[in-house]
Amino acid sequence: MTQGPLWRMIIVYTVPIIMTGLLQLLFMAVDLIIAGRFCGSIALAAVGATGALINLIVNLFIGFSIGAGVGVAQGVGARDDGQVSSIVHTAIPTAILSGLGLTIAGIIFARPLLLMMATPENVIDQSTAYMRMYFSGMTFMMVFNFGASILRAVGDTSTPLIYLSMAGVLNVLLNLIFVPVCGMGVEGVGLATAISQILAAGLVVRDLMRRDDACRLFPKKMRFHRNALRKIIMVGLPAGIQGSLFSVSNVVIQSSVNSFGHIAMTGNAAAANIEGFEYVCMNAFQQTSMNFTGQNAGARKFDRVSSITGLCLLYVTIVGLVLSALIYGFRNPLLGMYIIDETEAIQCGIIRMSYVCLPYFLCGIMDTVTGSLRGLGYSTLPMVTAILGVVVFRVGWILTVFRIDEFHTLDSIYVSYPISWILTFAAEIIMFFVVLKKVRRHAGL
């Protein structure tokens, strides 16, 4: 990451991350498609209604995996094997402890939180059952995410892709067995996802235990190293808070969508899942900019940092515009894959796509700058900016504009997305140049 032509290396590094993200999203896509086709639109709405809530609970701890990745990347760039090893042996027990806590919280608070979101009575029982089953595998999901983050930080993006591919195939097979064959309904959908995460976690841990570099994992050495934990928390906690608060705004928006009934919920769930495929393609550049910037910052090669950010912004814009055109162009057949018994729900999905999918590249460029700032070791600043520009703005929009009778529509809900992306990106790009100048000055360059 610290030598050679960046334009090619960024592409080679990012493509496996994109494929990995697509496979992770495929877990949810398979869940939704099978729920919709074999259990009906209400089951699809039940599974889809949990997405924002799951992210709200999980994202805080996913942030710690980002912190572990940045710490490893900076350690590799600085050639500090001791730092890398201590972070690895701190990260895995952190993942296990986080996963256990999430499992308990998800099982206990699933129904109360769904009630707070105004989930309709004909949906909430199935949503609760799905969430509880989904969270039963949370420990393994966290271990995989932490392990994958470590591997990517040292430049290995292909291995997580291979392991997740294997888990994805297992997920599809189990869904087809549990739901149409065994008749388990949404519980079978959640159980299939949980079991597939066990495979992914086991494979990534085995890989770490077989490495011959500073990232090799020795189970007997796993413990919470103070300095390593501090590094993980310094970057990971703001990243996690940002992700969780993003989810707060999405929960508020989901609650507003819920007020229009299960037809709107079905269309929203299907459209959001389709858009998710575009999101993970763009979000891969956030991870690339973060890890490339982290290694080059550790090696004090700050001239390359500007080039990294510029190239990632260019690539993410191209990817976002192309995918937006393709998805929106095929919106009817794509939504029809999920929804087979509610034609009105398809129209609700198209409304969302018009406001969210078409300008989605704005979200990509916003996230890419966030990744560069985190790679430089600054995670709190983008967190505060994103909270103000995205969370506060969207929640404020729902509590004010959306409450006006003439704006109490699905269109009014979704238009808040692109406006928030523009505001946040404008603030973060200015922040990036200020921070880069500051770290260069501190490095004596």
C-alpha positions in Angstrom: 0.0 0.0 0.0 2.9 2.4 0.6 4.7 1.9 -2.8 3.9 1.7 -6.5 1.1 3.1 -8.6 -2.0 3.8 -6.6 -4.7 3.8 -9.3 -4.2 0.1 -10.0 -3.6 -1.1 -6.5 -6.7 0.7 -5.2 -8.8 -1.2 -7.8 -7.2 -4.6 -7.1 -7.6 -4.1 -3.4 -11.2 -2.8 -3.5 -12.8 -5.4 -5.8 -12.6 -8.2 -3.3 -14.1 -5.9 -0.6 -17.0 -5.1 -3.0 -17.6 -8.8 -3.6 -17.4 -9.5 0.2 -19.9 -6.8 0.9 -22.2 -8.1 -1.8 -22.1 -11.5 -0.3 -22.9 -10.2 3.2 -25.8 -8.3 1.8 -26.9 -11.5 0.0 -27.6 -13.0 3.4 -30.3 -10.4 3.9 -31.4 -10.5 0.3 -31.9 -14.3 0.4 -33.8 -13.8 3.7 -36.1 -11.3 2.1 -36.7 -13.1 -1.2 -37.5 -16.4 0.5 -39.6 -14.8 3.1 -41.6 -12.9 0.4 -42.0 -15.8 -2.0 -42.7 -18.6 0.4 -44.4 -16.7 3.3 -46.0 -13.7 1.7 -45.6 -9.9 1.8 -46.3 -9.6 5.5 -43.3 -11.9 6.3 -41.2 -9.8 3.9 -42.3 -6.7 5.8 -41.5 -8.4 9.1 -38.0 -9.2 8.1 -37.4 -5.9 6.4 -38.7 -3.9 9.4 -35.8 -5.3 11.5 -33.0 -4.0 9.4 -32.7 -0.5 10.8 -33.1 -1.8 14.3 -30.5 -4.5 13.9 -28.0 -1.9 12.6 -28.8 0.4 15.5 -27.8 -2.3 18.0 -24.9 -3.8 16.1 -23.1 -0.8 14.6 -21.6 0.5 17.8 -19.6 -2.7 18.1 -18.8 -3.0 14.4 -17.1 0.4 14.9 -14.5 -1.4 17.2 -13.6 -3.7 14.3 -12.8 -0.5 12.3 -10.6 0.7 15.1 -8.8 -2.6 15.1 -8.2 -2.4 11.4 -6.9 1.1 11.5 -4.5 0.2 14.4 -3.2 -2.8 12.5 -2.8 -0.7 9.3 -0.8 2.0 11.0 1.3 -0.6 12.8 2.1 -2.3 9.5 3.0 1.0 7.9 5.3 1.9 10.8 6.8 -1.7 10.8 5.8 -2.1 14.5 5.1 -5.9 14.9 4.5 -5.5 18.6 1.6 -3.1 18.1 0.1 -5.3 15.4 0.3 -8.4 17.5 -1.2 -6.8 20.6 -4.1 -5.4 18.6 -4.9 -8.8 17.1 -4.9 -10.5 20.4 -7.1 -7.8 21.9 -9.5 -7.6 19.0 -10.7 -11.2 19.0 -11.7 -11.3 22.7 -13.3 -7.9 22.2 -15.3 -9.4 19.4 -16.4 -12.4 21.5 -17.5 -10.2 24.4 -19.3 -7.8 22.2 -21.1 -10.6 20.4 -22.3 -12.2 23.7 -23.6 -8.9 24.9 -25.4 -8.2 21.6 -27.0 -11.7 21.7 -28.4 -11.1 25.2 -29.6 -7.5 24.3 -31.1 -8.6 21.0 -33.2 -11.4 22.5 -34.4 -9.4 25.5 -35.2 -6.1 23.8 -36.3 -7.2 20.3 -40.1 -6.8 20.9 -40.0 -3.7 23.1 -37.9 -1.9 20.5 -40.1 -3.0 17.7 -43.1 -1.7 19.6 -41.4 1.7 20.0 -41.0 1.7 16.2 -44.8 1.5 15.8 -44.5 -1.9 14.0 -48.0 -3.0 13.0 -49.7 -5.8 14.9 -49.9 -8.1 11.9 -46.1 -7.8 11.5 -44.5 -7.6 15.0 -44.7 -11.2 16.0 -42.8 -12.4 13.0 -40.3 -9.5 13.3 -39.6 -10.4 16.9 -39.1 -14.1 16.0 -36.7 -13.2 13.2 -34.7 -10.8 15.3 -34.2 -13.2 18.2 -33.0 -16.0 15.9 -30.8 -13.6 14.0 -29.1 -12.4 17.2 -28.4 -15.9 18.3 -25.5 -16.0 15.9 -24.2 -12.5 16.7 -21.0 -13.6 18.5 -19.8 -15.4 15.3 -20.8 -12.4 13.1 -18.6 -10.1 15.3 -15.6 -12.5 15.2 -15.8 -12.6 11.4 -16.0 -8.9 11.1 -13.1 -8.3 13.4 -11.0 -11.0 11.7 -11.8 -9.7 8.2 -10.9 -6.1 9.3 -7.5 -7.3 10.4 -6.9 -9.2 7.2 -7.8 -6.2 5.1 -5.6 -3.9 7.1 -2.5 -6.0 6.0 -3.7 -6.0 2.3 -5.5 -9.3 2.2 -9.0 -8.7 0.8 -9.4 -12.0 -1.0 -9.5 -14.3 1.9 -12.6 -12.8 3.6 -14.3 -13.0 0.2 -13.6 -16.7 -0.1 -14.8 -17.5 3.4 -17.9 -15.4 3.0 -18.6 -17.1 -0.3 -18.7 -20.5 1.4 -20.9 -19.2 4.2 -23.2 -17.5 1.6 -23.7 -20.8 -0.2 -24.5 -22.5 3.1 -27.0 -19.7 3.9 -28.9 -20.2 0.7 -29.1 -23.9 1.1 -30.3 -23.7 4.7 -32.9 -21.1 3.8 -34.3 -23.5 1.1 -34.4 -26.3 3.6 -35.7 -24.5 6.7 -38.5 -22.4 5.0 -40.2 -24.3 2.1 -39.2 -27.8 3.2 -39.5 -27.6 7.0 -42.1 -24.8 7.1 -40.2 -22.8 9.7 -41.2 -19.4 8.4 -39.2 -16.3 9.4 -37.5 -18.3 12.3 -35.9 -20.5 9.7 -34.7 -17.5 7.7 -33.0 -16.1 10.8 -31.6 -19.5 11.8 -30.0 -20.0 8.4 -28.2 -16.7 8.7 -26.9 -17.5 12.2 -25.5 -20.9 11.2 -23.8 -19.5 8.2 -22.0 -17.0 10.4 -20.6 -19.8 12.4 -18.8 -21.1 9.3 -17.5 -17.7 8.3 -16.1 -17.0 11.8 -14.5 -20.4 12.1 -12.7 -20.0 8.8 -11.3 -16.5 9.5 -10.1 -17.6 13.0 -8.3 -20.6 11.5 -6.7 -18.3 8.9 -5.4 -16.0 11.6 -4.0 -18.9 13.6 -2.0 -20.1 10.5 -0.4 -16.9 9.5 3.4 -16.4 9.6 3.4 -12.7 10.3 2.6 -10.3 13.2 -1.1 -10.9 12.7 -0.8 -14.6 13.7 -3.3 -15.4 16.4 -2.3 -17.5 19.4 -5.4 -18.4 21.5 -3.4 -18.6 24.7 -2.2 -15.0 24.2 -5.6 -13.5 23.8 -6.3 -10.8 26.4 -7.1 -7.1 26.7 -3.8 -5.2 26.1 -4.3 -1.7 27.5 -2.5 0.3 24.8 -4.1 -1.8 22.0 -7.5 -1.5 23.5 -7.1 2.2 23.8 -6.1 2.4 20.1 -9.2 0.4 19.1 -11.5 2.5 21.2 -10.0 5.9 20.1 -10.9 5.1 16.4 -13.6 2.5 16.9 -15.9 4.2 19.5 -16.5 7.4 17.4 -17.0 5.2 14.3 -19.4 3.0 16.2 -21.3 5.9 17.7 -21.6 7.4 14.2 -22.9 4.2 12.8 -25.4 3.7 15.6 -26.7 7.3 15.4 -27.0 6.9 11.6 -29.2 4.0 12.5 -31.2 6.1 14.9 -32.2 8.4 12.1 -33.0 5.3 10.0 -35.1 3.9 12.8 -37.0 7.2 13.0 -37.5 7.0 9.2 -38.6 3.4 9.4 -41.1 4.3 12.1 -42.4 7.0 9.7 -42.7 4.5 6.9 -44.4 2.1 9.2 -47.2 4.6 9.8 -48.3 4.1 6.1 -48.9 0.4 6.7 -47.5 -2.9 5.6 -47.7 -2.1 1.9 -45.3 0.8 2.3 -43.1 -1.2 4.6 -42.9 -4.0 2.0 -41.9 -1.6 -0.8 -39.4 0.2 1.4 -37.8 -3.1 2.6 -37.4 -4.4 -1.0 -36.0 -1.1 -2.4 -33.7 -0.6 0.6 -32.2 -4.1 0.1 -31.7 -3.5 -3.6 -30.0 -0.2 -2.9 -27.9 -1.9 -0.4 -26.0 -3.7 -3.2 -25.0 -0.3 -4.5 -24.1 0.9 -1.1 -21.7 -1.9 -0.3 -19.9 -1.3 -3.7 -19.4 2.3 -2.8 -18.6 1.7 0.9 -15.7 -0.5 -0.2 -13.9 2.7 -1.2 -14.3 4.0 2.4 -12.5 0.9 3.7 -9.9 1.3 0.9 -9.3 4.9 1.7 -9.1 4.2 5.4 -6.6 1.3 5.2 -4.4 2.8 2.5 -4.3 6.1 4.4 -3.6 4.3 7.6 -0.5 2.5 6.2 0.8 5.6 4.5 0.2 7.7 7.5 2.1 5.2 9.6 5.0 5.3 7.0 4.7 9.1 7.0 4.1 9.2 3.3 1.5 12.0 3.4 1.9 13.0 -0.2 0.2 9.7 -1.2 -2.7 10.4 1.2 -4.1 13.2 -1.0 -3.8 11.0 -4.1 -5.5 8.1 -2.3 -8.5 10.2 -1.3 -8.7 11.8 -4.8 -8.7 8.5 -6.6 -11.2 6.9 -4.2 -13.5 9.8 -4.7 -13.2 9.5 -8.5 -13.8 5.7 -8.5 -16.7 5.9 -6.0 -18.5 8.5 -8.1 -18.2 6.5 -11.3 -19.4 3.3 -9.5 -22.2 5.1 -7.9 -23.5 6.8 -11.1 -23.3 3.6 -13.1 -25.0 1.4 -10.6 -27.7 4.0 -9.9 -28.6 4.1 -13.6 -28.7 0.3 -13.9 -30.8 -0.3 -10.7 -33.3 2.4 -11.5 -33.5 1.4 -15.1 -34.5 -2.2 -14.0 -36.5 -1.1 -11.0 -39.7 -3.0 -11.8 -38.2 -6.4 -12.4 -35.8 -6.0 -9.5 -38.6 -5.1 -7.1 -40.7 -7.9 -8.6 -38.1 -10.4 -7.4 -39.1 -9.6 -3.8 -42.8 -8.7 -4.2 -45.2 -11.0 -5.9 -48.6 -10.3 -4.2 -48.7 -6.6 -3.7 -48.4 -4.4 -6.8 -48.9 -1.2 -4.8 -45.9 -2.1 -2.7 -43.8 -2.0 -5.9 -44.9 1.6 -6.5 -43.8 2.5 -2.9 -40.4 1.0 -3.6 -40.1 3.1 -6.8 -40.8 6.2 -4.8 -37.9 5.4 -2.5 -35.5 4.6 -5.4 -36.3 7.9 -7.1 -35.0 9.9 -4.1 -32.3 7.5 -2.6 -31.0 5.3 -5.4 -30.5 7.9 -8.2 -28.3 10.4 -6.2 -26.7 7.6 -4.1 -23.1 8.5 -5.3 -23.4 11.4 -2.8 -23.4 9.0 0.0 -20.4 7.2 -1.4 -18.2 10.4 -1.6 -19.3 11.3 1.9 -18.2 7.9 3.3 -15.0 7.9 1.4 -13.8 11.2 3.0 -14.8 9.7 6.4 -12.5 6.7 5.7 -9.6 9.0 4.9 -10.0 10.9 8.1 -10.2 7.7 10.2 -7.0 6.4 8.5 -5.3 9.6 9.6 -6.3 8.7 13.2 -9.1 11.3 13.4 -12.4 9.6 14.1 -14.2 12.0 16.4 -14.4 14.9 13.9 -16.2 13.0 11.1 -18.4 11.5 13.8 -19.6 14.9 15.0 -20.0 16.2 11.5 -22.0 13.2 10.4 -24.2 13.4 13.4 -25.1 17.0 12.7 -25.3 16.6 8.9 -27.2 13.3 8.8 -28.7 12.3 12.1 -29.8 15.7 13.5 -30.9 16.9 10.0 -33.0 13.8 9.2 -34.6 13.5 12.6 -35.3 17.2 12.6 -36.8 16.9 9.1 -39.2 14.1 10.3 -40.2 16.0 13.4 -40.9 19.3 11.5 -41.4 19.2 7.7 -42.9 15.7 7.6 -45.5 16.7 10.3 -47.0 19.3 7.9 -50.0 17.8 6.3 -49.1 18.6 2.7 -45.6 17.0 3.2 -46.8 13.9 5.1 -45.8 11.6 2.3 -43.3 9.0 1.4 -41.6 11.5 -1.0 -41.1 13.9 1.9 -39.4 11.2 4.0 -36.9 10.1 1.3 -35.9 13.5 0.1 -34.1 14.1 3.4 -31.4 11.5 2.3 -29.7 13.4 -0.5 -29.9 16.7 1.3 -28.1 15.3 4.3 -25.4 13.7 2.1 -24.6 17.0 0.4 -24.4 18.9 3.7 -22.1 16.3 5.4 -19.8 15.9 2.4 -19.2 19.6 2.1 -18.2 19.9 5.7 -16.0 16.7 5.7 -14.0 17.6 2.6 -13.0 20.9 4.2 -12.1 19.1 7.4 -9.9 16.6 5.5 -7.6 19.2 4.1 -7.3 21.0 7.4 -6.5 17.7 9.2 -4.0 16.6 6.5 -2.2 20.0 6.8 -2.1 19.5 10.6 -0.6 16.0 10.6 2.0 17.0 8.0 3.1 19.9 10.2 3.3 17.6 13.3 5.4 15.2 11.3 7.8 18.0 10.4 7.0 17.8 6.7 
